[in-house]
């Protein structure tokens, strides 16, 4: 509680949907906001094609109330929050890296690593409790010849051993695609990738501080990612005209908003890439997972496109820009016809047939 989650969420969604107040458990129902992913490439493509509309791709953020010690046993509003967390693809862990006597801290001391540990312990305990109930039943059914249960017992037993050692389930290594599928279906909270967001005072927004450095050290040791943000600055930017925003940021030694970094880091965390469709009506960004093939990308636009897929006319972003659009790329032989096995690349401009 009281680390700036709702303030950050409000700024992200540029609404006051999440009530930001200085007391624990202000957020009870999770607030959900769809946020446009900042991508300067989209504006460039739209300018070349004289597109009437620009539509960015989106990432959904869920503002979940703060966890306290004992949440896995129902302390605070524990069980409800843990259920909310199970439904997301990745976790953004906002950590308080600022001193401010006006904002109480639930433990009466500012220590982001201790805060991270409190939350991690609760998530570990929740997963541990869940698997200690499930694994013995799966082992039993597996021994009776149920193939699916045997696979689940194998991979979830490995996860259970890690949790008993105080390690997150994400260190589990499924040995094949089948185990990976079963592991994903288990919806373990500590299997989800994590992004640490260090919430700092305004004066530390450009370079961070000693507290955020500790968090970056922790993230590096875990192979996780971390970003520095000042929720106070982001809240001030909401509602400011674009030109005033840039001036305000440059005065603070910043080239972009902290939120842009959070959104991009979240996008990378989920192994997502962007492809574009461009025309006079609209320039639009779309999202697929890395490694997706052309028919899957077509299916993101409409399921009929995937079913009826014949080929994808493809131009790399750099070629589209350098050659002044589709006609120039076609004339220069840079418009390729790609089939069902084509793996979509980040920045591809696609037209599906």
DRENZA-715058 format. One record per residue (C-alpha): x, y, z; residue number from 0; residue in one letter. Coordinates in steps of 0.001 Angstrom, whole numbers, always signed. Layout:
REM DRENZA-715058
+---------+---------+---------+-----+---+
!    east !   north !      up !   k ! r !
+---------+---------+---------+-----+---+
!       X !       Y !       Z ! NUM ! A !
...
+---------+---------+---------+-----+---+
//
This chain:
REM DRENZA-715058
+---------+---------+---------+-----+---+
!    east !   north !      up !   k ! r !
+---------+---------+---------+-----+---+
!      +0 !      +0 !      +0 !   0 ! X !
!    +895 !   +3692 !    -459 !   1 ! X !
!   +3694 !   +3348 !   -2995 !   2 ! X !
!   +2002 !   +5255 !   -5837 !   3 ! X !
!    +284 !   +2463 !   -7795 !   4 ! X !
!   -3039 !   +4220 !   -8285 !   5 ! X !
!   -1373 !   +7579 !   -9012 !   6 ! X !
!    +703 !   +5854 !  -11684 !   7 ! X !
!   -2323 !   +3998 !  -13042 !   8 ! X !
!   -4314 !   +7248 !  -13277 !   9 ! X !
!   -1494 !   +8849 !  -15211 !  10 ! X !
!   -1186 !   +5790 !  -17461 !  11 ! X !
!   -4841 !   +5829 !  -18380 !  12 ! X !
!   -5025 !   +9639 !  -18149 !  13 ! X !
!   -8181 !   +9320 !  -16095 !  14 ! X !
!   -9024 !   +9656 !  -12465 !  15 ! X !
!  -10580 !   +6181 !  -12563 !  16 ! X !
!   -8443 !   +4910 !   -9701 !  17 ! X !
!   -9097 !   +6843 !   -6519 !  18 ! X !
!   -5636 !   +7821 !   -5255 !  19 ! X !
!   -5759 !   +8432 !   -1510 !  20 ! X !
!   -3263 !   +8274 !   +1278 !  21 ! X !
!   -4479 !   +5255 !   +3175 !  22 ! X !
!   -4090 !   +1480 !   +2735 !  23 ! X !
!   -6753 !    -496 !    +837 !  24 ! X !
!   -8073 !   +2531 !    -972 !  25 ! X !
!   -8176 !    +299 !   -4066 !  26 ! X !
!  -10491 !   -2652 !   -3534 !  27 ! X !
!  -11974 !   -3423 !   -6928 !  28 ! X !
!   -9257 !   -3648 !   -9582 !  29 ! X !
!   -9403 !    -823 !  -12119 !  30 ! X !
!   -8625 !   -1767 !  -15713 !  31 ! X !
!   -7269 !    +664 !  -18302 !  32 ! X !
!   -6309 !    +215 !  -21945 !  33 ! X !
!   -3200 !   +2228 !  -22789 !  34 ! X !
!   -1894 !   +3128 !  -26241 !  35 ! X !
!   +1680 !   +1888 !  -26836 !  36 ! X !
!   +3835 !   +4892 !  -27840 !  37 ! X !
!   +5510 !   +4204 !  -31198 !  38 ! X !
!   +6979 !   +7070 !  -33266 !  39 ! X !
!   +7114 !   +4736 !  -36291 !  40 ! X !
!   +3327 !   +4840 !  -36554 !  41 ! X !
!   +3252 !   +8646 !  -36913 !  42 ! X !
!   +5929 !   +8456 !  -39599 !  43 ! X !
!   +4035 !   +5843 !  -41603 !  44 ! X !
!    +800 !   +7843 !  -41303 !  45 ! X !
!   +2533 !  +10996 !  -42573 !  46 ! X !
!   +3913 !   +9159 !  -45633 !  47 ! X !
!    +550 !   +7567 !  -46476 !  48 ! X !
!   -1481 !  +10710 !  -45540 !  49 ! X !
!   -3633 !   +8476 !  -43314 !  50 ! X !
!   -6776 !  +10152 !  -41966 !  51 ! X !
!   -6610 !   +8263 !  -38643 !  52 ! X !
!   -3823 !   +6921 !  -36429 !  53 ! X !
!   -4621 !   +3969 !  -34155 !  54 ! X !
!   -1902 !   +2705 !  -31798 !  55 ! X !
!   -1851 !    -819 !  -30418 !  56 ! X !
!   -2867 !   -1180 !  -26781 !  57 ! X !
!   -1748 !   -2792 !  -23570 !  58 ! X !
!   -4157 !   -3412 !  -20690 !  59 ! X !
!   -3117 !   -2344 !  -17177 !  60 ! X !
!   -4907 !   -3525 !  -14038 !  61 ! X !
!   -4580 !   -1498 !  -10832 !  62 ! X !
!   -4587 !   -4042 !   -8005 !  63 ! X !
!   -4601 !   -3067 !   -4343 !  64 ! X !
!   -1384 !   -3341 !   -2323 !  65 ! X !
!    -516 !   -6635 !    -671 !  66 ! X !
!    +522 !   -6732 !   +2981 !  67 ! X !
!   +2187 !   -9428 !   +5058 !  68 ! X !
!    -270 !  -12268 !   +5596 !  69 ! X !
!   -2185 !  -11671 !   +2342 !  70 ! X !
!   -1872 !  -15353 !   +1401 !  71 ! X !
!   -3765 !  -16123 !   +4636 !  72 ! X !
!   -6413 !  -13498 !   +3848 !  73 ! X !
!   -4832 !  -10526 !   +5694 !  74 ! X !
!   -5829 !   -7138 !   +4309 !  75 ! X !
!   -7976 !   -8155 !   +1374 !  76 ! X !
!   -5513 !  -10887 !    +442 !  77 ! X !
!   -7508 !  -13627 !   -1255 !  78 ! X !
!   -9365 !  -11232 !   -3499 !  79 ! X !
!   -6151 !   -9521 !   -4648 !  80 ! X !
!   -4366 !  -12797 !   -5304 !  81 ! X !
!   -7260 !  -13892 !   -7513 !  82 ! X !
!   -6947 !  -10651 !   -9520 !  83 ! X !
!   -3212 !  -11222 !  -10006 !  84 ! X !
!   -3733 !  -14768 !  -11348 !  85 ! X !
!   -5589 !  -13353 !  -14338 !  86 ! X !
!   -2812 !  -11091 !  -15692 !  87 ! X !
!     +45 !  -11961 !  -18089 !  88 ! X !
!   +2814 !  -10135 !  -16211 !  89 ! X !
!   +3253 !   -8216 !  -12982 !  90 ! X !
!   +4376 !   -4602 !  -12655 !  91 ! X !
!   +5717 !   -4305 !   -9122 !  92 ! X !
!   +5665 !    -645 !   -8033 !  93 ! X !
!   +8204 !     +22 !   -5279 !  94 ! X !
!   +8457 !   +3127 !   -3146 !  95 ! X !
!  +11895 !   +4683 !   -3647 !  96 ! X !
!  +11084 !   +8113 !   -2190 !  97 ! X !
!  +11068 !   +9684 !   +1258 !  98 ! X !
!   +7981 !  +11713 !   +2185 !  99 ! X !
!   +6801 !  +12224 !   +5764 ! 100 ! X !
!   +3322 !  +13173 !   +4551 ! 101 ! X !
!   +2678 !   +9740 !   +3058 ! 102 ! X !
!   +2551 !   +6949 !   +5592 ! 103 ! X !
!   +4310 !   +3655 !   +4917 ! 104 ! X !
!   +2534 !    +539 !   +6085 ! 105 ! X !
!   +5767 !    -660 !   +7810 ! 106 ! X !
!   +6845 !   +2875 !   +8877 ! 107 ! X !
!  +10119 !   +2664 !   +6956 ! 108 ! X !
!  +11118 !   +3145 !   +3312 ! 109 ! X !
!  +12847 !     -33 !   +2157 ! 110 ! X !
!  +11929 !   -1124 !   -1384 ! 111 ! X !
!  +13795 !   -4446 !   -1150 ! 112 ! X !
!  +11951 !   -5384 !   +2052 ! 113 ! X !
!   +8657 !   -4349 !    +405 ! 114 ! X !
!   +9460 !   -6498 !   -2643 ! 115 ! X !
!  +10285 !   -9420 !    -374 ! 116 ! X !
!   +7018 !   -9060 !   +1573 ! 117 ! X !
!   +4974 !   -9222 !   -1609 ! 118 ! X !
!   +7069 !  -12023 !   -3143 ! 119 ! X !
!   +6713 !  -14106 !     +14 ! 120 ! X !
!   +2929 !  -13754 !    -103 ! 121 ! X !
!   +2841 !  -14729 !   -3776 ! 122 ! X !
!   +5128 !  -17719 !   -3098 ! 123 ! X !
!   +2936 !  -18838 !    -194 ! 124 ! X !
!    -208 !  -18548 !   -2321 ! 125 ! X !
!   +1341 !  -20706 !   -5079 ! 126 ! X !
!   +2735 !  -23149 !   -2521 ! 127 ! X !
!    -674 !  -23647 !    -921 ! 128 ! X !
!   -2296 !  -24112 !   -4328 ! 129 ! X !
!    +257 !  -26746 !   -5487 ! 130 ! X !
!    +409 !  -28634 !   -2205 ! 131 ! X !
!   -3282 !  -29359 !   -2687 ! 132 ! X !
!   -3078 !  -30160 !   -6403 ! 133 ! X !
!    +157 !  -32112 !   -6929 ! 134 ! X !
!    -660 !  -35214 !   -4764 ! 135 ! X !
!   -3959 !  -35660 !   -6674 ! 136 ! X !
!   -2175 !  -35319 !  -10017 ! 137 ! X !
!    +498 !  -37856 !   -8999 ! 138 ! X !
!   -2231 !  -40304 !   -7975 ! 139 ! X !
!   -4193 !  -39888 !  -11218 ! 140 ! X !
!    -956 !  -40136 !  -13234 ! 141 ! X !
!    -145 !  -43449 !  -11573 ! 142 ! X !
!   -3614 !  -44676 !  -12537 ! 143 ! X !
!   -2740 !  -44058 !  -16204 ! 144 ! X !
!   -4144 !  -40568 !  -16852 ! 145 ! X !
!   -1648 !  -39132 !  -19371 ! 146 ! X !
!   -2490 !  -35411 !  -18823 ! 147 ! X !
!   -2184 !  -35791 !  -15031 ! 148 ! X !
!   +1183 !  -37531 !  -15419 ! 149 ! X !
!   +2560 !  -34591 !  -17457 ! 150 ! X !
!   +1111 !  -32064 !  -14977 ! 151 ! X !
!   +2481 !  -33989 !  -11987 ! 152 ! X !
!   +5977 !  -33986 !  -13509 ! 153 ! X !
!   +6227 !  -30263 !  -14258 ! 154 ! X !
!   +4265 !  -28998 !  -11226 ! 155 ! X !
!   +6286 !  -31174 !   -8835 ! 156 ! X !
!   +9365 !  -29339 !  -10099 ! 157 ! X !
!   +7624 !  -26002 !   -9436 ! 158 ! X !
!   +6577 !  -27180 !   -5967 ! 159 ! X !
!  +10190 !  -28066 !   -5063 ! 160 ! X !
!  +11294 !  -24562 !   -6100 ! 161 ! X !
!   +8550 !  -22908 !   -4041 ! 162 ! X !
!   +9477 !  -24995 !    -993 ! 163 ! X !
!  +13028 !  -23641 !   -1422 ! 164 ! X !
!  +11638 !  -20080 !   -1420 ! 165 ! X !
!  +12204 !  -19654 !   -5175 ! 166 ! X !
!   +9622 !  -18453 !   -7723 ! 167 ! X !
!   +7904 !  -20931 !  -10040 ! 168 ! X !
!   +9236 !  -19053 !  -13094 ! 169 ! X !
!  +12538 !  -20924 !  -12632 ! 170 ! X !
!  +10725 !  -24159 !  -13602 ! 171 ! X !
!  +12010 !  -25614 !  -16870 ! 172 ! X !
!   +9360 !  -27589 !  -18766 ! 173 ! X !
!  +11093 !  -30229 !  -20882 ! 174 ! X !
!   +8779 !  -30011 !  -23927 ! 175 ! X !
!   +5843 !  -28108 !  -25438 ! 176 ! X !
!   +3296 !  -30303 !  -23679 ! 177 ! X !
!   +4789 !  -29554 !  -20246 ! 178 ! X !
!   +5046 !  -25849 !  -21125 ! 179 ! X !
!   +1315 !  -25797 !  -22008 ! 180 ! X !
!    +315 !  -27525 !  -18755 ! 181 ! X !
!   +2606 !  -25244 !  -16740 ! 182 ! X !
!   +1028 !  -22129 !  -18324 ! 183 ! X !
!   -2473 !  -23462 !  -17582 ! 184 ! X !
!   -1596 !  -23761 !  -13876 ! 185 ! X !
!   -1685 !  -19928 !  -13686 ! 186 ! X !
!    +939 !  -19746 !  -10961 ! 187 ! X !
!   +1470 !  -16178 !   -9798 ! 188 ! X !
!   +5241 !  -16522 !   -9349 ! 189 ! X !
!   +5567 !  -17934 !  -12874 ! 190 ! X !
!   +4617 !  -14545 !  -14335 ! 191 ! X !
!   +7390 !  -12243 !  -15571 ! 192 ! X !
!   +8043 !   -9146 !  -13423 ! 193 ! X !
!   +8849 !   -5523 !  -14150 ! 194 ! X !
!   +9994 !   -3430 !  -11176 ! 195 ! X !
!   +8927 !    +215 !  -11274 ! 196 ! X !
!  +10895 !   +2470 !   -8913 ! 197 ! X !
!   +8705 !   +5400 !   -7903 ! 198 ! X !
!  +11038 !   +8307 !   -7042 ! 199 ! X !
!  +10722 !  +12010 !   -6143 ! 200 ! X !
!  +10733 !  +14589 !   -8958 ! 201 ! X !
!  +14403 !  +15520 !   -8489 ! 202 ! X !
!  +15455 !  +11846 !   -8939 ! 203 ! X !
!  +13348 !  +11176 !  -12056 ! 204 ! X !
!  +16219 !  +11544 !  -14548 ! 205 ! X !
!  +18914 !   +9515 !  -12816 ! 206 ! X !
!  +17244 !   +7566 !  -10002 ! 207 ! X !
!  +18668 !   +7385 !   -6459 ! 208 ! X !
!  +20351 !   +5002 !   -4016 ! 209 ! X !
!  +17063 !   +3185 !   -3349 ! 210 ! X !
!  +16284 !   +2652 !   -7048 ! 211 ! X !
!  +19863 !   +1426 !   -7577 ! 212 ! X !
!  +19199 !   -1333 !   -5032 ! 213 ! X !
!  +16108 !   -2367 !   -7002 ! 214 ! X !
!  +18026 !   -2380 !  -10305 ! 215 ! X !
!  +20599 !   -4654 !   -8638 ! 216 ! X !
!  +17841 !   -7032 !   -7538 ! 217 ! X !
!  +16245 !   -7002 !  -11010 ! 218 ! X !
!  +19577 !   -7753 !  -12693 ! 219 ! X !
!  +20243 !  -10684 !  -10346 ! 220 ! X !
!  +16819 !  -12130 !  -11235 ! 221 ! X !
!  +17047 !  -11477 !  -14973 ! 222 ! X !
!  +14085 !   -9084 !  -14561 ! 223 ! X !
!  +13725 !   -5515 !  -15811 ! 224 ! X !
!  +13368 !   -2240 !  -13878 ! 225 ! X !
!  +12490 !   +1358 !  -14759 ! 226 ! X !
!  +12548 !   +4638 !  -12811 ! 227 ! X !
!   +9383 !   +6746 !  -12769 ! 228 ! X !
!   +8156 !   +9706 !  -10758 ! 229 ! X !
!   +4411 !   +9183 !  -10341 ! 230 ! X !
!   +4163 !  +12809 !   -9135 ! 231 ! X !
!   +5596 !  +14090 !  -12446 ! 232 ! X !
!   +3399 !  +11753 !  -14492 ! 233 ! X !
!    +328 !  +12991 !  -12591 ! 234 ! X !
!   +1307 !  +16615 !  -13365 ! 235 ! X !
!   +1657 !  +15827 !  -17074 ! 236 ! X !
!   -1926 !  +14578 !  -17345 ! 237 ! X !
!   -4020 !  +17152 !  -19167 ! 238 ! X !
!   -1002 !  +19271 !  -20201 ! 239 ! X !
!    -829 !  +20254 !  -23891 ! 240 ! X !
!   +1774 !  +18191 !  -25804 ! 241 ! X !
!   +4210 !  +21092 !  -26381 ! 242 ! X !
!   +4127 !  +22080 !  -22683 ! 243 ! X !
!   +4792 !  +18472 !  -21703 ! 244 ! X !
!   +8018 !  +18282 !  -23695 ! 245 ! X !
!   +9231 !  +21586 !  -22262 ! 246 ! X !
!   +8395 !  +20459 !  -18704 ! 247 ! X !
!  +10232 !  +17147 !  -19224 ! 248 ! X !
!  +13349 !  +18726 !  -20710 ! 249 ! X !
!  +13594 !  +21106 !  -17723 ! 250 ! X !
!  +13789 !  +17970 !  -15544 ! 251 ! X !
!  +16463 !  +16427 !  -17786 ! 252 ! X !
!  +14040 !  +13901 !  -19333 ! 253 ! X !
!  +13533 !  +13096 !  -23022 ! 254 ! X !
!  +10296 !  +11131 !  -22604 ! 255 ! X !
!   +7712 !  +10320 !  -19957 ! 256 ! X !
!   +8371 !   +7562 !  -17453 ! 257 ! X !
!   +5108 !   +6007 !  -18577 ! 258 ! X !
!   +6420 !   +5545 !  -22118 ! 259 ! X !
!   +9283 !   +3545 !  -20604 ! 260 ! X !
!   +6896 !   +1500 !  -18438 ! 261 ! X !
!   +4644 !    +668 !  -21399 ! 262 ! X !
!   +7555 !    -288 !  -23654 ! 263 ! X !
!   +9176 !   -2382 !  -20920 ! 264 ! X !
!   +5825 !   -4126 !  -20356 ! 265 ! X !
!   +5550 !   -4805 !  -24082 ! 266 ! X !
!   +9050 !   -6347 !  -24151 ! 267 ! X !
!   +8299 !   -8341 !  -21013 ! 268 ! X !
!   +5441 !  -10085 !  -22825 ! 269 ! X !
!   +7634 !  -10792 !  -25902 ! 270 ! X !
!   +5373 !   -8741 !  -28134 ! 271 ! X !
!   +6172 !   -7128 !  -31477 ! 272 ! X !
!   +4287 !   -4635 !  -33615 ! 273 ! X !
!   +3260 !   -4818 !  -37253 ! 274 ! X !
!   +1448 !   -2098 !  -39190 ! 275 ! X !
!   -1361 !   -1727 !  -41705 ! 276 ! X !
!   -1185 !   +1565 !  -43582 ! 277 ! X !
!   -3556 !   +3268 !  -45998 ! 278 ! X !
!   -5332 !   +6564 !  -46704 ! 279 ! X !
!   -8125 !   +5760 !  -44197 ! 280 ! X !
!   -5901 !   +4775 !  -41271 ! 281 ! X !
!   -2430 !   +3824 !  -40101 ! 282 ! X !
!   -2731 !   +1203 !  -37419 ! 283 ! X !
!    -380 !    -739 !  -35146 ! 284 ! X !
!   -1160 !   -4344 !  -34220 ! 285 ! X !
!    +372 !   -6705 !  -31689 ! 286 ! X !
!   +1566 !  -10295 !  -32056 ! 287 ! X !
!   +3918 !  -12449 !  -30033 ! 288 ! X !
!   +7480 !  -12822 !  -31304 ! 289 ! X !
!   +7652 !  -15803 !  -33641 ! 290 ! X !
!   +4054 !  -15448 !  -34917 ! 291 ! X !
!   +3503 !  -16443 !  -38547 ! 292 ! X !
!   +1668 !  -14357 !  -41145 ! 293 ! X !
!   -1739 !  -16144 !  -40833 ! 294 ! X !
!   -1718 !  -15577 !  -37034 ! 295 ! X !
!   -1031 !  -11879 !  -37629 ! 296 ! X !
!   -3938 !  -11775 !  -40079 ! 297 ! X !
!   -6117 !  -13382 !  -37388 ! 298 ! X !
!   -5372 !  -10505 !  -34992 ! 299 ! X !
!   -7202 !   -8217 !  -37441 ! 300 ! X !
!  -10091 !  -10639 !  -38052 ! 301 ! X !
!  -10514 !  -14408 !  -37678 ! 302 ! X !
!  -11821 !  -14554 !  -41296 ! 303 ! X !
!   -8468 !  -13173 !  -42495 ! 304 ! X !
!   -6680 !  -16084 !  -40862 ! 305 ! X !
!   -9073 !  -18681 !  -42276 ! 306 ! X !
!   -8936 !  -17259 !  -45802 ! 307 ! X !
!   -5243 !  -16330 !  -45758 ! 308 ! X !
!   -3530 !  -16611 !  -49157 ! 309 ! X !
!    -455 !  -14394 !  -48784 ! 310 ! X !
!    +859 !  -11239 !  -47133 ! 311 ! X !
!   +2288 !   -8353 !  -49115 ! 312 ! X !
!   +5174 !   -7277 !  -46891 ! 313 ! X !
!   +7377 !   -4181 !  -46714 ! 314 ! X !
!   +9983 !   -3707 !  -43978 ! 315 ! X !
!   +9475 !    -457 !  -42028 ! 316 ! X !
!  +12874 !    +985 !  -43045 ! 317 ! X !
!  +12180 !    +304 !  -46731 ! 318 ! X !
!   +8695 !   +1856 !  -46524 ! 319 ! X !
!  +10169 !   +5055 !  -45040 ! 320 ! X !
!  +13270 !   +5224 !  -47254 ! 321 ! X !
!  +11289 !   +4653 !  -50456 ! 322 ! X !
!   +8432 !   +7010 !  -49602 ! 323 ! X !
!   +5651 !   +4470 !  -49190 ! 324 ! X !
!   +4080 !   +1461 !  -50903 ! 325 ! X !
!   +4467 !   +2590 !  -54526 ! 326 ! X !
!   +8169 !   +3388 !  -54074 ! 327 ! X !
!   +8788 !     +77 !  -52311 ! 328 ! X !
!   +6960 !   -1813 !  -55086 ! 329 ! X !
!   +9008 !     -68 !  -57818 ! 330 ! X !
!  +12265 !    -818 !  -55976 ! 331 ! X !
!  +11357 !   -4502 !  -55604 ! 332 ! X !
!  +11079 !   -4209 !  -51828 ! 333 ! X !
!   +7444 !   -5353 !  -51614 ! 334 ! X !
!   +7596 !   -9101 !  -50954 ! 335 ! X !
!   +4896 !  -11749 !  -51306 ! 336 ! X !
!   +5085 !  -13941 !  -48201 ! 337 ! X !
!   +3210 !  -17196 !  -47554 ! 338 ! X !
!   +1837 !  -19114 !  -44562 ! 339 ! X !
!   +5246 !  -19935 !  -43070 ! 340 ! X !
!   +6513 !  -16352 !  -42972 ! 341 ! X !
!   +7513 !  -15252 !  -39454 ! 342 ! X !
!   +6372 !  -11652 !  -38919 ! 343 ! X !
!   +9154 !   -9182 !  -38053 ! 344 ! X !
!   +8808 !   -6155 !  -35769 ! 345 ! X !
!   +7913 !   -3134 !  -37896 ! 346 ! X !
!   +6589 !   -5043 !  -40921 ! 347 ! X !
!   +4010 !   -3166 !  -42979 ! 348 ! X !
!   +1551 !   -5868 !  -44075 ! 349 ! X !
!   -1329 !   -6135 !  -46493 ! 350 ! X !
!   -3182 !   -9469 !  -46314 ! 351 ! X !
!   -4700 !  -11199 !  -49335 ! 352 ! X !
+---------+---------+---------+-----+---+
//
